[in-house]
Amino acid sequence: MSKNSIAVNHLYLELPSFKQAFIHKSVSSDHNNERLEFLGDAVLEVVVSEYLFNRFVALDEGKLTQMRASLVNTQSLSGIFQQLDCKDLLQTSKGTKKLDETHKHSIYAGTLEACIGAIFIELGFEESKVFILQLFKNNFSYLNESSELKDAKSRLQEALQARGAEPPKYSVVSNKEGNNFDCSVTFNGKTFRASDVIKKESEQKVAALILLELDGS
């Protein structure tokens, strides 16, 4: 196991729901991790919010919200999932396996949330809280009250400026139903896409994907 790996309690691996957490919808439309992901997302937000609330008593809700967003996002969750010593349990279709890493980050993030949901269902809130605090131990250690928290678009712009590159152009269109915004950016010959009900959030998601690409280059 590498130095950066996160050891998962071997008892979790025997839990039926935890096993299901690693089944992507591309493998099964009925028996997959989507419902667990939905639940885990909510549990994760509560635990991280409580942690920040108790640790940073002098910060207002705006700063706490920024701090939580810097911790709980696709980029962060994908990175944590890839440190799990059981990440190879993830089951996806052959077609999904062939996708480039850029398109897999949301799958990794969703699987991590499903793992949290599974532990909550099987072992309760306190155990899921222990698991989450373990996952975010390193991330929490970097936080302080004076941390300058910038969104993904700002961080991307700074990263590109440092490389002498132009900021990307975000192309955003609403879907046919008019209830979602689809954002796309072509960068270094690749197209990055993301969607959200909020226009600005779709741009932030794409920026986070490009940051992941830069981190891996």
C-alpha positions, 0 to 999 in steps of 0.5 A: 500500500502506498504512503498516500493510500487510505486504508478502509476498514476490512469489515466494511468490505463484507457489508452488502450495501458497501459492495453495491456502492462500487457498482456503477449504473453502466453495469446495472440499471437496477442494482447500482450505487445511485441511491446510495450516492444520493444518501451519502451526499447528504450525510457528507454535507452534514458531517463536514458542516458540523466539523467546520461549525465546531472548529471555526467558531469565529467564521460566518456562514459565508466563509463556512460555505466557501470552506465546505465547497473547497472540501466537497467538490468533484475534484476533491472527492475524486482525488480521495476515492483514488487513494482508497485501498479498495478503489479497484472494486469499482465496477463499470461497463467496458465502454465506461472503462475506455473513457478518458480520466477526465470523464471518470472523475464524477464516477469516482466522486459518486462512488465515494459518496455511495460508500458513505451512504452504505456505511450510514445505512449499515452501521449508522450515522456515528460510524459514517462520521468516523469514516468521513473524518478519516477520509478528510483528515489531510484536507482538514489539516490544511484549513485555517481561519485565514485560508484564502478560498477561491472557486475553481474558475479563479484557481484555474485562471491563476494556474493558466496565467502562471503557465502563460496560457489564456483563460478558457472560453466557457460555452453554456447552453440550456437544455431542451427542457430549459431546466439545466445548463450544459457547459463545455470548454475546449482546452488542449485539444480536449472538450470538457463538459458538465451540467447543473441547474445553475449556470455558474455552477456548470462553469465551475464544474468544468473548471474543476475538471480542467484543474484535474487535467492540469494536476495530472499533466 
